[in-house]
């Protein structure tokens, strides 16, 4: 499984009270999505939208570039 497809916050299924059905199973978001969201939150808290793009599409693309860099560093054992 590549780093980008590792789920963040998965939730295992549980049995319904009557014991007949599995309920609540969710794969969670990908780790890549989580990293991009965290990068976005940090960028917005620090700078607003200034200096990170011209609009929402550019900002989103930049956050995923950051997420991909984090996943790459993670697969190489982190920062040295």
ZISUL-V771172 format. One record per backbone hydrogen bond with DSSP energy under -1.0 kcal/mol. CO is the residue of the C=O (numbers start at 1). NH is the residue of the N-H. E is the energy in kcal/mol with one decimal. If there is no record, write none. Layout:
co=CO nh=NH e=E
co=CO nh=NH e=E
This chain:
co=2 nh=5 e=-1.5
co=6 nh=31 e=-2.4
co=11 nh=26 e=-2.3
co=14 nh=23 e=-3.4
co=16 nh=19 e=-2.4
co=21 nh=16 e=-2.9
co=23 nh=14 e=-2.7
co=26 nh=11 e=-2.5
co=29 nh=8 e=-4.4
co=30 nh=34 e=-2.1
co=31 nh=35 e=-2.9
co=32 nh=36 e=-2.5
co=33 nh=37 e=-2.5
co=34 nh=38 e=-2.4
co=35 nh=39 e=-2.5
co=36 nh=40 e=-2.4
co=37 nh=41 e=-2.5
co=38 nh=42 e=-2.3
co=39 nh=43 e=-2.6
co=40 nh=44 e=-2.8
co=41 nh=45 e=-2.2
co=42 nh=46 e=-2.0
co=43 nh=47 e=-3.1
co=44 nh=48 e=-1.2
co=47 nh=50 e=-1.3
co=49 nh=52 e=-1.2
co=55 nh=59 e=-2.5
co=56 nh=60 e=-2.7
co=57 nh=61 e=-2.2
co=58 nh=62 e=-2.2
co=59 nh=63 e=-2.2
co=60 nh=64 e=-2.0
co=61 nh=65 e=-1.7
co=62 nh=66 e=-2.1
co=63 nh=67 e=-2.3
co=64 nh=68 e=-2.5
co=65 nh=69 e=-1.9
co=66 nh=70 e=-2.3
co=67 nh=71 e=-2.5
co=68 nh=72 e=-2.3
co=69 nh=73 e=-2.5
co=70 nh=74 e=-2.4
co=71 nh=75 e=-2.3
co=72 nh=76 e=-1.2
co=73 nh=78 e=-3.4
co=74 nh=77 e=-1.5
